Amino acid sequence: MTGIAYLGPEASFTHLAAKSIYPADSLVPMRTIPECIEAVSQQKASLAVVPVENALEGTVPLTIDYLFHEADVYIQAEILAPIAQHLMVHPDHVKHWDRVETIYSHPHALAQCHKYLSYRLSNVPTEQYSSTAAAAKLCAEHPELAIAAIANETAAHEYGLVIVERDIHDFHFNHTRFLVLGSKKDRLERPTKKEQIKTTWMLKLPQDDRPGILHQVLSVFAWRRLNLSKIESRPLKTGLGHYFFIVDILEEEDHIMMKGAAEELTFLGCTVKTLGSYYTYETESE
Ligand SMILES: O=C(O)C(=O)C[C@]1(C(=O)O)C=C[C@@H](O)C=C1
């Protein structure tokens, strides 16, 4: 069991995030997020790095859903990275870049540039691809096609493309959170003294639709003064109106108040799936 799986290929944003804390030669590219998570749960990789949330576009649903429904893995750290999106083409197309016929990228990247694309290139269809770097690689491998990719600067260098429009993401504050996942509850050391620990739980409410249950759940945290930094619902996929909740709590799971909270939630009929406690590593831009 060796290697750290990441959403590839080389020069994806996930690759840059992973390289900020792990040596480049330990990283193994995968084609999809589920493949990364499976590699860890089937012990084919020691860890995996996957995107989980973007400041402009919100959750990466595939990651959250796969963690809840399909795998039993734990978060060992999170990496917070600034994101800058650029439009790039093969050198053969630089002169007439605004005549490209299709723009490829990861769905999150296309969504981060929605305003730019609709004002500047409204007639050009977009096509979703497995990652920004995979889209850049496609442009490099097909100079005969008039296509462009939205990706980062490293991808432009890696695949020999030319950036024709810089910083095309719609809002300046663009960051993505990436998770480092492992098969055991084990966390990376605290990166700096001031870093706050965080715990992620996934909560399923009791089956019977009793009034006020969400209020009761929140009060479990409130009276214990447990600070939530995020709460979000996702469909349970068992029918309309059925959800599970992802909560990030700014406390360590072993804390007495957290143990009490878990017990009380279970008593209320909730199922608590823990992803563990971990620290945040912040990276600089490329
Ligand atoms: O496509 C990539 O390069 C990725 O690493 C994926 C991903 C995402 O899933 O959000 C990561 C960061 C950016 O927000 C855009 C795309």
The ligand as an ORCA input file, in Angstrom:
! r2SCAN-3c Opt
* xyz 0 1
  O     -10.197     20.141    -11.921
  C      -9.316     20.309    -11.058
  O      -8.210     20.787    -11.341
  C      -9.609     19.949     -9.691
  O      -8.703     19.723     -8.918
  C     -11.052     19.912     -9.278
  C     -11.592     21.256     -8.801
  C     -12.999     21.054     -8.071
  O     -13.482     19.959     -7.963
  O     -13.545     22.057     -7.607
  C     -10.689     21.828     -7.805
  C     -10.520     23.161     -7.660
  C     -11.198     24.144     -8.540
  O     -12.231     24.695     -7.745
  C     -11.777     23.514     -9.745
  C     -11.849     22.184     -9.898
*
